[in-house]
Every structure is written in structure tokens, then in C-alpha cells.
Amino acid sequence: MDVDETGWGFPGLVGKAHWFGPDGRSPCGRWARLRTHVMPDDGSRSPDDCTACRRKLDVQEARKGRR
């Protein structure tokens, strides 16, 4: 597993895209990237995004902006 590969992917046959960080896990805690192809995060939003992943990413980005 390439630990530098972060972004959005569709694990298994789920209907929502989950974001995978450098540790290979989704912020929502439901998925781990095994053979999931991920697309780099370009900042755009999609109705296909996992709501929990998107919220946690938004919080992380807000915290980075405050520093």
C-alpha cells in the first residue's frame, strides 16, 4: 500500500465515496483502503461524498486555516 496515496475512493460496492488518508483509513472510521483506487482531492464537493468523511475533512481544514 502506498502511504502517500490520499484522496476519495469507492471501497467495495458502496454508493458513497470515502476519503482515505495517509494511514489508509477513512475519517468516518468505516473503511480501510485495501485495493481501492483513490482520486486526489481537488476540493470540489459531490453528493456522492460520505457525509461523515466530508465533515471531518472540513474540520481539519478549518483547524489548519486557524494556525
C-alpha positions as CSV (number, residue, x, y, z in Angstrom):
1,M,0.0,0.0,0.0
2,D,1.4,3.4,-1.0
3,V,1.1,5.5,2.2
4,D,1.3,8.8,0.1
5,E,-1.9,7.9,-1.8
6,T,-4.7,10.0,-0.3
7,G,-8.0,11.0,-1.8
8,W,-11.5,9.9,-2.5
9,G,-12.4,6.3,-3.4
10,F,-15.3,3.9,-3.6
11,P,-14.5,0.9,-1.4
12,G,-16.2,-2.3,-2.3
13,L,-19.7,-1.8,-3.7
14,V,-20.7,1.1,-1.6
15,G,-22.6,4.0,-3.2
16,K,-20.6,6.8,-1.4
17,A,-17.1,7.9,-1.9
18,H,-14.9,7.9,1.2
19,W,-11.7,9.9,1.8
20,F,-8.6,7.9,2.6
21,G,-5.7,9.5,4.5
22,P,-2.1,8.6,4.5
23,D,-2.8,5.8,7.1
24,G,-5.2,4.1,4.6
25,R,-8.3,4.7,6.8
26,S,-11.4,6.8,6.2
27,P,-12.1,9.6,8.7
28,C,-15.6,8.2,9.3
29,G,-13.9,5.0,10.6
30,R,-15.9,2.7,8.4
31,W,-13.4,1.7,5.8
32,A,-9.7,0.9,5.2
33,R,-8.1,1.2,1.8
34,L,-7.0,-2.2,0.6
35,R,-7.4,-2.3,-3.2
36,T,-9.4,0.8,-3.6
37,H,-8.2,3.2,-6.3
38,V,-8.3,6.8,-4.9
39,M,-8.6,10.1,-6.8
40,P,-6.8,13.1,-5.4
41,D,-8.9,15.6,-3.6
42,D,-9.4,18.6,-5.8
43,G,-11.6,20.4,-3.3
44,S,-14.8,20.0,-5.1
45,R,-17.9,18.6,-3.4
46,S,-20.1,15.8,-4.7
47,P,-23.4,14.4,-3.5
48,D,-21.5,11.0,-3.6
49,D,-19.2,12.0,-0.8
50,C,-19.6,10.3,2.6
51,T,-21.1,13.0,4.8
52,A,-19.1,11.9,7.9
53,C,-15.8,12.0,5.9
54,R,-16.6,15.4,4.4
55,R,-17.5,16.9,7.8
56,K,-14.2,15.6,9.4
57,L,-12.2,16.9,6.5
58,D,-13.9,20.3,6.8
59,V,-13.0,20.5,10.5
60,Q,-9.4,19.5,9.7
61,E,-9.1,22.2,7.0
62,A,-10.7,24.8,9.3
63,R,-8.1,24.0,12.0
64,K,-5.2,24.3,9.5
65,G,-6.6,27.7,8.4
66,R,-6.5,29.0,12.0
67,R,-2.8,28.3,12.5
